[in-house]
Amino acid sequence: MQQCPRRSVLGGIGATMAAAVAGSTVAATDEHTDTSTDTATASTTAEATFDDLLAYLPSEIAQDSMVLMATNYDRLLEANQPNDPHPNVNVLDLDAEDISKSVLVTSYSDASTQPLTVLSGVELEESTSSRETDAGLEYEYTELDDEDAVLGSDGDVLIVANELETLDAAVDANAAEATRLLDEESTLEAGMSAFGDSHMRLVRTGDEQLLTPGETDAVPTYFTHAQTVIDADTMEQSIGLEFEDESDISDELIESLEAEFAYAATEEPSVDVDETFVSTTVERDLAAERAIREHDSPGFLRVDRDIDLDDDYLEIELGRGDPTPIEDLTFEVGDEEYDRDIWADGHGKLEEGDTIVLDMDDVEPNLSVRLRHDHELGGSSSGTTVLSNFGFRGEFDVDTGEFTVSYADDFPLDGDRLHLAAYDERPYYRPTEDAPEPKASAQPWTDETLSEGATATLEGVEPSDRILVGWDGIENSDSIRSLQAQPPGSVSFEYDYESETVEATIEFGDRQQYAAANTAAAEETAAATDDETDTDDTERSADEYELLVDGERATTQWAEEYDTVTSGTTIDIDDVDVGTEIEVVWAGTDARIGWTRVRPSVQLEYDDGTVEHVGGEALPASELTADVWTDGDRFEIELADEIDGEFVEGETFAVDADAVSEDEAADDDREFGTVREVSLRYDSHRVGFAIPDR
């Protein structure tokens, strides 16, 4: 059956049903039988009714837009659902097995609030005070200051409310000393009665956003959803909508309700119309649902980057998946269904490690491929993009605003399908009406087939602009390469912890690639670079480089000491605390040329349970914490417990995962095992690490 287009049906039938099929009640549902308001309360042993809990709902909690929900957890847990129901009681940490039944009221009139929850099977364990209602009835209560809630109990149920006056009204309503909600709100009462003796029920009313599909914009009087446990492997699922007039029930609405249950039904779902009430009920095969959820659909498509165009077929490997019949799978290429006789490559089933194929004549850049698995609960899919990243290099002339793009790959590209575009902010992956427009665009390679070394120039580019090379378009999803208009130069930083001084150095040319922030590897690489071979003679005006400290223009600037800067020009920044953010930008823009968050640096070595300081700063042990990662868990070592004074070069501390596992972790049964990494923290900043030799 083709599913018709649809809008939100009372907040989204699809979302409600998806949650129900997952076994989560998300919002407890409300169950109804005919209530008798002539007696104080119904028997608490009545399994299939909620009268004993509904009696506690006072009419004063009624709102224009609300949800009334009730759940019989004792019965729902008898069903072997893929996921157990989860109580929606935000102020209490409860599992489904802790509760016998619940009734929950949620208001949506102003903001989402839960004015009242009634629970059976739960006791009030906190210390309490006694309170008397207006009708003279006594009950026990306590206030949860951290949760902005109050709890009350009359010995039969536990009541959760936002304020004491609501507790009073609930106790009085149960004793028929106050008007009850369902006596006052006939719409709620009708919704609660719609599906007989179900074990979970939800009724929702008064939400203007809850529109129906079809040509009518009629808003239902209420929406109701119910579940009933038949046996451990079978549940009934129902949804219904009540309207003001029979004419509001359109054919499209009926088709939509049938489609909602098509994935869950053991047989073709049908819709019943009874005057102004439209509904459908189906059975869920829980055993089948569990089997589907336990099945790992084939996916994680992997394509070799080195594609030989002379091959007949492109092979695509499956990185995961349980054996799945080919007839349950669909392969899409560029959003079109591909010929199964080709892609299945003779397989009867597909699983992890198998390959499917694509005719090489159908391979082109930025080609979307997707493998879909259709099953009774809907479906799943896994996709990737073929040839989505090609080698292009960019060179920016900041003085002319020209950005030169050169092709650096060997795959022949059709120049007619290539675009260049410059954006001053990152383009959206899925464009919307307010998505940024390119400030410049061009198709410079028309009537050409690109080979390595082909170049083109885009004008009107500014520092930090993002240059997109697109295939068949200039949106982010069309990109086969993204480049950035980088102003000349980069900056490296060196922090002296003892003097609290940072040295910032501008680099150009070949040395520019080694500029990095506070990493030993960068320092070693830079030191190994032969300065005599660096012939770059770039010279720029010093006022083009602006230094920021924690986002503000620093008092220290290159322009204060130099007219121009060349590779190796440095300045010192004084009085810099650990954690300070330092950034260098092209003056007047946010185009970053260098950045660091300063911190000391310590080189560590790990040897058979001992960590040694082998270089870097001397730091107070009282400020240091070692995070020890193992193959089983993680634990911390406070260096102040191991070392007096400073942690200096040559100093060591021991890492004994077995000792920690036996002592400190004995209560939570953690098993640590082999040490994988030791990381050192100073004032929340990582300042060094050691990885054991394997």
C-alpha positions in Angstrom: 0.0 0.0 0.0 1.3 3.4 -0.8 1.5 5.7 2.2 -0.3 9.0 1.7 1.3 12.3 2.7 0.3 13.3 6.2 0.7 16.0 8.7 0.8 15.6 12.4 -2.1 13.6 13.8 -2.5 14.8 17.3 1.1 15.4 17.9 2.2 12.6 15.6 0.6 9.2 15.6 3.8 7.9 14.0 5.9 9.0 17.0 3.4 7.6 19.4 3.3 4.3 17.7 7.0 4.1 17.2 7.5 4.6 20.9 4.8 2.0 21.7 6.3 -0.6 19.4 9.6 0.0 21.0 8.0 -1.0 24.3 8.3 2.4 25.9 5.1 4.1 27.2 6.9 7.5 27.0 3.8 9.0 28.4 1.9 6.6 30.6 -1.5 5.9 29.1 -4.9 6.2 30.6 -7.2 3.3 31.0 -11.0 3.6 31.5 -14.0 1.7 32.4 -17.3 3.3 33.5 -16.5 5.1 36.7 -19.0 5.4 39.6 -18.8 8.6 41.4 -21.3 7.6 44.0 -18.7 5.7 46.0 -15.5 7.0 47.5 -13.1 4.6 45.7 -13.3 1.4 43.7 -11.5 -1.7 44.9 -7.8 -1.6 44.5 -7.8 -5.2 43.4 -9.7 -4.4 40.1 -7.0 -5.5 37.7 -8.5 -4.3 34.4 -9.7 -0.9 35.6 -8.0 2.3 36.8 -11.0 3.6 38.7 -9.1 3.4 42.0 -6.4 5.8 40.6 -8.7 8.0 38.5 -10.7 8.8 41.5 -7.8 10.9 42.8 -7.9 13.3 39.9 -9.7 16.6 40.9 -11.4 18.7 38.3 -9.3 21.7 39.2 -6.3 20.3 37.3 -8.2 20.5 34.0 -6.5 22.5 31.2 -7.4 23.4 27.6 -4.6 21.2 26.3 -3.7 18.1 28.2 -2.9 14.4 28.2 -4.3 11.8 30.5 -2.4 8.6 30.7 -2.7 5.3 32.7 -0.6 2.2 32.7 -0.9 -1.2 34.3 2.7 -2.1 34.6 2.0 -5.5 36.2 0.2 -6.5 33.0 2.5 -4.8 30.5 5.5 -6.6 32.0 3.8 -9.9 31.2 4.4 -9.2 27.5 7.9 -10.0 26.2 8.4 -6.7 24.3 11.7 -5.8 22.6 12.0 -3.0 25.3 10.3 -2.8 28.7 8.0 0.1 29.4 9.6 3.1 31.1 7.7 5.1 33.8 7.5 8.8 33.1 7.8 10.0 36.6 10.5 12.6 36.4 10.9 13.4 40.1 11.4 9.7 41.2 13.9 7.2 40.0 11.5 4.2 39.3 11.6 1.2 37.1 8.5 -0.5 35.7 8.7 -3.3 38.2 8.5 -0.8 41.1 5.0 0.2 40.2 1.7 -1.7 39.9 -0.3 1.0 38.1 0.0 4.7 37.4 -2.2 7.6 36.2 -0.4 10.7 34.9 -1.8 14.1 33.9 0.3 16.4 31.6 -0.7 19.9 30.8 0.3 21.7 27.5 -1.7 24.9 27.9 1.3 27.1 28.6 4.4 24.9 29.0 4.7 21.2 29.5 4.0 20.4 33.1 2.9 17.4 35.1 0.4 18.7 37.8 -0.5 15.3 39.1 0.7 11.7 39.1 -0.9 8.8 41.1 1.0 5.6 41.7 -0.1 2.3 43.3 2.4 -0.3 44.6 4.9 2.4 45.7 5.4 3.5 49.2 6.4 7.0 50.6 9.8 6.2 52.1 10.9 9.8 53.0 10.3 11.3 56.4 6.8 12.9 56.3 4.6 15.4 58.0 0.8 15.2 58.6 -1.6 17.5 56.8 -5.4 17.9 56.8 -7.5 18.8 53.7 -10.4 21.2 53.6 -12.7 18.2 54.0 -10.9 17.2 57.2 -9.1 14.2 55.7 -5.5 13.5 56.9 -2.6 12.2 54.9 1.2 12.2 55.0 3.4 14.3 52.8 6.9 15.5 52.1 8.5 18.2 49.9 11.2 17.6 47.4 13.0 20.9 47.3 15.5 19.9 44.6 12.7 18.7 42.3 10.1 21.4 43.0 7.5 18.8 43.8 5.6 17.4 46.8 4.7 13.7 47.6 1.7 12.6 49.5 0.2 9.3 50.6 -3.1 8.3 52.2 -1.8 4.7 52.8 -3.2 3.4 49.5 -1.5 5.3 46.8 1.5 7.7 46.3 0.6 11.1 44.8 3.1 13.4 43.1 2.1 17.0 42.6 3.5 20.5 42.0 2.0 22.0 45.1 0.4 21.0 48.4 -3.1 22.4 47.4 -3.2 19.9 44.5 -2.5 17.1 47.0 -5.3 18.3 49.2 -7.7 18.3 46.2 -6.6 14.8 45.1 -7.3 13.3 48.6 -10.7 15.0 48.7 -11.6 13.9 45.2 -10.9 10.3 46.1 -13.3 10.6 49.1 -15.9 12.2 46.8 -15.5 15.4 48.8 -14.4 17.3 45.6 -15.4 17.1 42.0 -13.5 14.6 40.0 -11.8 15.3 36.6 -13.7 12.8 34.5 -17.0 13.9 35.9 -16.2 17.4 34.8 -14.4 16.7 31.5 -16.7 14.4 29.3 -14.2 14.5 26.5 -11.5 12.9 28.6 -14.0 10.4 30.0 -15.1 9.4 26.5 -11.5 9.0 25.3 -10.7 6.8 28.3 -13.7 4.6 27.6 -13.0 4.2 23.9 -11.1 0.9 24.0 -12.6 -1.2 26.7 -10.3 -2.9 29.2 -6.9 -2.2 27.7 -3.9 -2.1 30.0 -2.3 1.1 28.7 -4.2 4.1 27.4 -3.5 7.7 26.4 -6.0 10.5 25.7 -4.9 13.8 24.3 -7.1 16.9 23.9 -7.0 20.5 22.9 -3.8 20.9 21.0 -4.1 23.2 18.1 -1.0 21.7 16.5 -2.7 18.3 16.3 -4.1 18.4 12.8 -5.3 15.6 10.6 -4.1 14.7 7.1 -6.3 15.2 4.1 -8.1 18.1 2.6 -9.9 19.0 5.9 -8.3 21.0 8.6 -10.7 19.8 11.2 -9.1 19.3 14.6 -10.1 16.2 16.4 -11.9 16.5 19.7 -9.5 14.0 21.2 -6.9 11.4 20.2 -6.6 8.1 22.1 -4.1 5.3 22.0 -4.3 2.0 23.8 -2.4 -1.3 24.3 -3.7 -4.6 25.6 -1.6 -7.6 26.6 -3.1 -10.8 25.1 -0.2 -13.1 26.0 3.6 -13.0 26.3 4.1 -12.8 22.5 0.9 -10.9 21.5 -0.4 -7.3 22.2 -3.3 -5.4 20.8 -2.6 -1.9 19.6 -5.3 0.7 19.0 -5.6 4.3 18.0 -8.7 6.5 17.6 -9.9 10.0 16.8 -13.2 11.7 17.7 -14.4 14.6 15.4 -17.2 17.1 15.7 -18.8 16.0 12.4 -18.8 12.8 10.3 -17.7 14.8 7.2 -14.4 15.5 8.9 -13.4 11.9 8.4 -11.9 11.8 4.9 -10.7 8.9 2.7 -7.2 10.2 3.1 -7.4 10.1 6.9 -8.6 6.5 6.7 -5.7 5.6 4.4 -3.3 7.3 6.7 -4.5 5.4 9.7 -4.1 2.1 7.8 -0.6 3.1 6.8 0.3 3.9 10.5 -0.3 0.2 11.4 0.9 -1.5 8.2 4.3 -2.1 9.7 3.1 -3.6 13.0 0.0 -5.6 11.9 0.0 -9.4 11.7 -2.7 -8.9 9.0 -3.8 -6.1 6.8 -5.1 -3.3 9.1 -8.6 -2.0 8.6 -10.2 1.2 9.9 -13.7 1.4 11.6 -15.9 4.5 11.4 -18.6 4.8 14.0 -20.4 8.1 13.3 -17.8 10.7 14.4 -15.3 8.2 15.8 -12.6 6.6 13.6 -10.3 3.9 14.9 -8.2 0.9 14.1 -6.9 -2.0 16.2 -4.3 -4.6 15.2 -2.3 -7.3 16.9 1.5 -7.1 17.4 3.6 -10.3 17.0 6.2 -9.6 19.7 8.2 -12.7 18.8 8.6 -11.4 15.3 9.4 -7.9 16.5 12.2 -9.3 18.7 13.6 -11.3 15.9 13.7 -8.3 13.6 15.3 -6.1 16.2 17.9 -8.7 17.0 18.7 -9.0 13.3 21.6 -6.8 12.1 20.7 -5.6 8.6 23.5 -5.6 6.0 25.2 -2.2 5.8 28.3 -0.1 6.3 29.1 0.1 2.6 32.8 0.4 1.9 34.3 1.4 -1.5 38.0 1.2 -2.3 39.3 4.8 -3.0 41.7 3.5 -5.8 39.1 2.8 -8.5 40.4 1.2 -11.7 38.2 2.6 -14.5 39.2 -0.3 -16.7 37.4 -2.8 -14.4 34.0 -4.0 -15.5 32.4 -3.6 -12.1 33.0 -1.5 -8.9 33.0 -3.7 -5.8 31.2 -2.5 -2.6 32.0 -4.4 0.6 29.5 -4.9 3.4 31.1 -4.1 6.8 28.3 -5.5 8.9 25.1 -7.6 8.7 23.5 -10.9 9.5 22.6 -13.2 6.6 19.6 -11.5 4.8 17.7 -12.8 1.8 18.4 -10.8 -1.4 14.6 -10.4 -2.0 14.3 -8.4 1.2 17.0 -5.9 0.0 16.9 -3.0 -2.4 20.0 -1.2 -3.8 19.6 2.4 -4.8 22.0 4.3 -7.0 21.5 8.0 -7.2 18.0 7.6 -5.6 17.0 5.1 -8.3 16.4 1.4 -7.7 19.3 -0.5 -9.3 18.9 -3.8 -11.2 19.1 -6.7 -8.7 20.4 -9.0 -11.4 23.5 -6.8 -11.5 24.2 -5.7 -8.0 23.4 -9.0 -6.1 26.3 -10.6 -8.1 24.8 -14.1 -7.7 24.2 -13.9 -3.9 21.1 -15.5 -2.4 21.8 -13.8 0.9 24.1 -11.0 2.0 26.1 -10.7 5.2 29.2 -9.0 6.6 32.2 -9.4 4.3 30.1 -10.0 1.1 30.4 -7.6 -1.8 27.8 -6.2 -4.2 28.7 -4.6 -7.5 28.0 -1.6 -9.6 28.6 -1.5 -13.4 31.6 0.7 -14.0 29.8 2.5 -16.7 27.4 3.8 -14.0 30.1 5.1 -11.8 30.6 8.9 -11.6 31.8 11.4 -9.0 29.7 12.1 -5.9 27.5 9.1 -6.6 25.1 8.2 -3.7 24.5 4.5 -3.2 22.2 3.0 -0.5 21.3 -0.6 0.5 17.8 -0.8 2.0 16.3 -3.7 4.1 12.5 -3.8 4.2 10.9 -5.7 7.1 7.7 -5.9 9.1 8.7 -3.0 11.4 9.4 -0.7 8.5 13.0 -0.8 7.3 16.6 0.3 7.7 19.2 1.4 5.3 22.9 2.1 5.0 24.6 4.3 2.4 27.8 6.0 1.2 29.0 8.2 -1.6 31.3 7.0 -4.3 34.2 9.3 -5.4 33.2 12.1 -3.1 36.6 13.6 -2.4 39.1 14.6 -5.1 42.5 16.2 -4.9 42.4 20.0 -5.4 44.8 22.5 -4.1 44.2 26.2 -3.5 46.3 29.3 -3.4 45.0 32.6 -2.2 46.3 36.1 -3.2 45.1 38.2 -0.3 46.0 41.4 -2.2 44.0 40.8 -5.3 41.2 38.6 -3.9 42.0 35.9 -6.4 41.8 32.2 -5.4 43.6 29.8 -7.7 42.4 26.1 -7.7 44.6 23.4 -9.2 43.6 19.8 -9.9 45.9 17.3 -8.2 44.2 13.9 -9.0 44.4 11.5 -11.9 40.7 10.7 -12.3 39.4 12.4 -15.5 36.7 14.8 -14.6 34.1 16.3 -17.0 34.7 20.1 -16.7 31.1 20.8 -17.8 29.8 19.4 -14.5 32.3 21.2 -12.2 31.5 24.3 -10.3 33.5 26.7 -8.0 31.8 28.8 -5.3 33.0 31.0 -2.5 31.0 31.3 0.7 31.7 33.6 3.6 30.2 31.0 6.0 29.8 27.3 5.9 27.0 26.3 3.4 24.2 24.2 4.9 24.2 20.5 4.1 20.5 20.6 3.5 19.7 24.1 2.2 16.8 26.1 3.5 15.3 29.4 2.6 17.8 31.2 4.9 20.8 29.3 3.8 23.8 31.4 2.8 24.2 32.3 -0.9 27.7 32.1 -2.5 29.4 35.4 -2.9 31.1 34.3 -6.1 30.7 31.3 -8.4 31.9 30.1 -11.8 32.2 27.1 -14.2 35.7 27.7 -15.4 36.3 24.3 -17.0 33.5 24.0 -19.5 34.3 22.0 -22.7 37.3 20.5 -20.9 38.2 17.1 -19.4 40.3 17.8 -16.3 43.7 16.1 -15.9 46.3 16.7 -13.2 47.6 20.2 -13.1 44.5 22.0 -14.6 43.9 25.4 -12.9 41.3 28.0 -12.7 40.8 31.3 -10.8 37.9 32.5 -8.8 37.7 36.3 -8.1 36.1 38.3 -5.3 37.4 36.0 -2.5 38.2 37.3 1.0 40.2 35.9 3.9 38.6 32.9 5.6 36.1 32.3 2.7 35.3 28.7 2.1 35.8 27.6 -1.5 33.6 24.7 -2.7 34.4 22.5 -5.7 31.0 21.1 -6.7 29.8 18.3 -9.0 26.6 19.3 -10.7 25.9 22.1 -8.3 27.2 24.5 -5.6 25.5 23.2 -2.5 27.4 21.5 0.3 26.0 18.1 -0.8 27.5 18.7 -4.2 31.0 19.2 -2.8 33.9 17.0 -4.0 36.4 19.2 -2.3 36.4 22.1 0.2 39.2 24.6 0.4 39.7 27.8 2.5 41.1 31.2 1.6 43.9 31.3 4.1 45.8 34.6 4.6 49.6 34.3 4.3 51.5 32.9 7.2 50.8 30.9 10.3 51.8 31.3 14.0 53.3 28.9 16.4 53.3 29.4 20.2 55.7 28.4 23.0 54.7 28.7 26.6 57.1 29.1 29.5 55.1 28.1 32.6 57.6 29.5 35.1 57.7 33.0 33.7 54.1 32.9 32.4 55.3 34.1 29.0 54.2 33.0 25.6 56.4 33.5 22.5 54.4 33.8 19.3 56.3 33.2 16.0 55.1 34.0 12.5 56.1 31.5 9.8 55.9 31.7 6.0 56.7 29.3 3.2 57.9 25.7 3.8 58.2 26.3 7.6 54.6 27.4 7.8 53.3 23.9 7.8 55.2 23.2 11.1 53.5 26.0 13.1 51.5 24.4 15.8 50.5 25.0 19.4 52.5 23.5 22.3 53.2 20.1 20.9 56.5 18.3 21.3 56.1 16.7 17.9 55.8 20.1 16.2 58.8 21.5 18.1 60.9 18.4 17.1 59.8 18.7 13.5 60.5 22.4 13.3 63.9 21.9 14.9 64.8 19.3 12.3 64.0 21.7 9.5 67.1 23.1 7.9 66.6 26.9 8.0 69.1 27.3 5.2 66.8 25.4 2.8 63.9 27.7 3.6 64.2 30.4 0.9 60.8 32.0 1.4 61.3 35.7 1.5 57.7 36.8 2.2 57.5 40.1 3.9 54.2 41.5 5.1 53.1 44.6 6.9 53.1 43.9 10.7 49.7 45.6 11.2 48.0 42.9 9.1 48.4 40.5 12.0 46.3 41.1 15.1 46.8 39.2 18.3 43.8 38.5 20.6 43.9 37.3 24.2 40.7 35.6 25.4 38.9 37.2 22.5 40.0 40.8 23.2 42.7 42.7 21.3 46.0 42.3 23.2 48.1 45.2 24.3 51.1 43.4 22.7 51.1 43.5 18.9 53.7 42.9 16.2 53.0 46.3 14.8 54.2 47.9 18.0 57.7 46.4 17.5 58.0 46.0 13.7 56.9 47.7 10.5 57.0 44.4 8.6 57.3 40.7 9.5 59.1 37.8 7.9 59.4 34.1 8.7 60.7 33.8 12.3 59.5 37.2 13.6 58.5 36.8 17.2 56.8 38.7 20.0 56.5 37.9 23.7 53.2 38.0 25.6 53.6 38.4 29.4 51.5 37.5 32.4 49.6 34.6 30.7 47.8 32.2 33.0 47.3 28.6 32.3 44.1 28.2 30.2 44.3 31.5 28.5 43.2 31.5 24.8 45.5 33.3 22.4 44.5 33.8 18.8 46.1 35.6 15.8 43.8 36.8 13.0 44.2 38.7 9.8 43.5 42.2 11.0 39.9 43.3 10.7 38.6 39.8 10.0 38.0 36.6 11.9 40.3 34.7 9.5 42.4 32.7 12.0 46.2 32.4 11.4 47.1 30.7 14.7 45.4 29.6 17.9 46.3 28.0 21.3 45.0 27.6 24.8 48.2 27.8 26.8 49.2 25.2 29.2 52.4 23.7 30.5 53.8 20.6 28.8 55.3 17.5 30.4 56.8 14.6 28.5 56.0 11.2 30.2 57.3 7.7 29.7 55.6 4.5 31.0 57.6 1.5 31.9 56.1 -1.6 33.6 53.8 0.3 36.0 56.0 3.3 36.5 55.4 6.8 34.9 58.4 9.0 34.7 58.7 12.8 34.0 61.3 12.9 31.2 61.1 16.5 30.0 59.1 19.7 30.1 57.9 21.9 33.0 58.3 21.3 36.7 54.7 21.5 38.1 53.3 21.3 41.7 52.1 17.8 42.4 49.1 19.2 44.3 47.7 20.6 41.0 48.1 17.3 39.0 45.9 14.4 38.4 46.7 11.3 36.4 43.9 9.6 34.5 44.7 6.0 33.9 42.8 4.3 31.1 42.7 0.5 31.0 41.1 -2.1 28.8 38.3 -2.4 31.4 37.7 1.0 33.0 39.3 4.3 34.1 40.6 5.5 37.4 42.4 8.6 38.8 45.6 9.1 40.8 46.1 12.4 42.7 49.9 13.1 42.4 49.8 14.9 45.8 49.3 11.4 47.3 52.4 10.1 45.6 54.8 13.0 45.4 55.8 15.9 47.8 56.4 19.3 46.3 57.0 19.5 42.5 56.7 16.9 39.8 60.1 17.5 38.1 62.2 15.7 35.5 63.3 12.4 36.8 60.4 12.0 39.3 58.2 9.0 39.0 54.9 7.6 40.3 53.5 4.1 40.2 50.4 2.9 38.4 49.0 -0.3 39.8 45.6 -1.2 38.2 45.4 -4.4 40.2 45.7 -2.6 43.5 43.0 -0.1 42.6 40.8 -2.9 41.4 41.1 -4.7 44.7 40.8 -1.7 47.0 39.1 1.4 45.7 36.9 -0.3 43.2 35.9 -3.3 45.3 32.4 -1.8 46.0 31.5 -1.4 42.3 33.1 -4.6 41.0 35.1 -2.8 38.3 37.8 -4.8 36.5 40.6 -2.7 35.2 43.1 -5.0 33.6 45.9 -3.8 31.3 46.9 -0.1 31.3 46.3 1.5 27.9 47.2 5.1 28.5 48.1 7.5 31.3 47.1 11.2 30.9 48.2 14.0 33.1 45.9 16.9 34.0 46.7 20.3 35.4 43.7 22.5 36.3 41.5 20.5 33.9 44.0 20.8 31.1 45.8 17.8 29.6 49.5 18.5 29.8 51.1 15.2 29.0 50.4 11.5 28.3 52.2 8.2 28.1 51.2 5.1 26.2 52.8 1.7 27.2 54.8 -0.1 24.5 52.8 -2.9 23.0 
